[in-house]
Amino acid sequence: MTSAGTLRGMTNGEAEGIRGRVTRQGEEALGKLAQDLLENPLINGAIARAFEAREKAVQAQEVAMGALNIPSAADLERLTRRLRSVSQRLEGIEDGVDRLDERLGALNAVGGLEPRLSAIEESVTALTREVHALREAMPDAAKPVPREQERLDVESDATDKPAARPRKAKAAS
């Protein structure tokens, strides 16, 4: 009888037991082989040199891409992170503007802010006109001379000068 026929003749539980045992033995054999390979100094050195060569190749690739002004994967990753950060900040600003808009809308709806501001502006304009009209209506109001037209009085009469003080005599020592 062949092995396939032997497996067909077995019960389901026996077949699972054999399959489990074979699987465990295979895993153990692969683990032992991997351990032996890693402990081998020749294989271990070859793996280390392969990783060093890979690192040098990555550095050379980055230098070449930089020379061609092409961004590397690290550059793109940094840019992506920065863009996400800016996007999150912008969303926060948008949320703040929305909240401010809602508050202003509520103030406008409750207090009639627009008509009140218009009334204040009209009152200020009317007051400005009245003050200007009063200034113009004042009799003999001295109009200010522009600074460019002001003159300094540099020549004055001798009578305007204060009298010279007499000198005190020095005491003899």
C-alpha positions in Angstrom: 0.0 0.0 0.0 1.2 3.5 -0.8 1.6 6.3 1.7 -1.5 8.0 0.2 -3.4 4.9 0.7 -2.1 4.6 4.2 -3.2 8.2 5.0 -6.7 7.3 3.5 -7.0 4.4 5.8 -6.2 6.5 8.9 -8.8 8.3 10.9 -9.0 12.1 10.8 -7.3 12.5 14.2 -4.4 10.2 13.3 -3.8 12.2 10.1 -3.8 15.5 12.0 -1.3 14.1 14.5 1.1 13.0 11.8 0.7 16.3 10.0 1.3 18.3 13.2 4.4 16.2 14.0 5.9 16.7 10.5 5.2 20.4 10.7 6.9 20.7 14.1 9.9 18.7 12.9 10.2 20.9 9.8 10.0 24.1 11.9 12.6 22.8 14.3 14.9 21.8 11.5 14.6 25.3 9.8 15.2 27.0 13.1 18.3 25.0 13.8 19.6 25.6 10.2 19.0 29.4 10.6 20.7 29.4 14.0 23.7 27.5 12.6 24.0 29.9 9.7 23.9 33.0 12.0 26.6 31.5 14.3 28.9 30.8 11.3 31.4 33.6 11.2 31.7 33.4 7.4 27.9 33.8 6.8 27.6 36.4 9.6 30.4 38.5 8.0 28.8 38.2 4.5 25.5 39.4 5.9 27.2 42.4 7.6 29.1 43.3 4.4 25.8 43.0 2.4 24.1 45.5 4.8 27.1 47.9 4.6 27.0 47.7 0.8 23.3 48.4 0.9 23.8 51.4 3.1 26.5 52.8 0.9 24.3 52.3 -2.2 21.5 54.2 -0.5 23.8 57.1 0.3 25.2 57.1 -3.2 21.6 57.1 -4.6 20.7 60.1 -2.3 23.8 62.0 -3.5 23.1 61.3 -7.1 19.4 62.3 -6.8 20.5 65.5 -5.0 22.9 66.3 -7.8 20.0 65.9 -10.2 17.8 68.0 -8.0 15.4 65.0 -7.5 14.0 64.6 -4.0 14.8 61.4 -2.1 12.2 59.3 -0.3 13.3 60.9 3.0 12.7 64.3 1.5 9.3 63.3 0.4 8.5 61.9 3.8 9.6 65.1 5.5 7.5 67.1 3.1 4.5 64.9 3.6 4.8 65.3 7.4 5.1 69.0 7.1 2.2 69.2 4.7 0.0 67.2 7.2 1.1 69.6 10.0 0.2 72.7 8.0 -3.1 71.1 6.9 -4.0 70.4 10.6 -3.2 74.0 11.5 -5.3 75.3 8.7 -8.2 73.2 9.7 -7.9 74.6 13.2 -7.9 78.1 11.8 -11.0 77.3 9.7 -12.8 76.0 12.7 -11.9 79.2 14.7 -13.2 81.4 11.8 -16.4 79.4 11.7 -16.9 79.8 15.4 -16.2 83.5 15.1 -18.7 83.8 12.2 -21.4 82.0 14.2 -20.8 84.3 17.2 -20.9 87.5 15.0 -24.1 86.2 13.3 -25.7 85.6 16.7 -24.7 89.1 17.9 -26.1 90.6 14.7 -29.3 88.7 15.0 -29.8 89.4 18.7 -28.8 93.1 18.9 -29.2 94.4 15.4 -25.5 95.2 15.2 -25.5 96.5 11.6 -28.2 99.2 12.1 -26.6 100.3 15.4 -23.2 100.7 13.7 -24.7 102.7 10.8 -26.5 105.0 13.3 -23.2 105.6 15.2 -21.4 106.4 12.0 -24.1 108.9 11.0 -23.9 110.5 14.4 -20.1 110.9 14.2 -20.4 112.4 10.8 -23.1 114.9 11.9 -21.0 115.9 15.0 -17.9 116.5 12.8 -19.9 118.8 10.5 -21.3 120.8 13.5 -17.8 121.3 15.0 -16.5 122.4 11.6 -19.4 124.8 11.2 -18.8 126.3 14.7 -15.1 126.8 14.0 -16.0 128.7 10.8 -18.7 130.8 12.5 -16.4 132.1 15.3 -15.7 135.9 14.8 -12.1 136.9 14.2 -11.0 133.4 14.8 -7.3 133.3 14.3 -6.6 130.8 11.6 -3.6 128.7 12.2 -0.6 129.6 10.0 0.9 126.7 8.2 4.2 125.6 9.6 6.0 126.3 6.3 4.9 130.0 6.5 6.0 130.7 10.1 8.9 133.1 10.5 11.1 133.5 13.5 11.9 137.0 14.8 15.7 137.1 14.7 16.2 140.8 14.8 15.0 142.7 17.9 15.5 146.2 19.2 18.1 147.0 21.9 15.3 147.9 24.2 13.9 144.4 24.1 17.2 143.1 25.4 17.7 142.7 29.2 20.2 145.0 30.8 23.7 143.7 31.2 24.6 142.9 34.7 27.5 144.7 36.3 30.5 142.6 36.9 31.6 141.9 40.5 35.1 142.7 41.4 37.3 139.9 42.4 38.4 139.8 46.0 42.1 140.1 46.5 43.8 137.0 47.9 
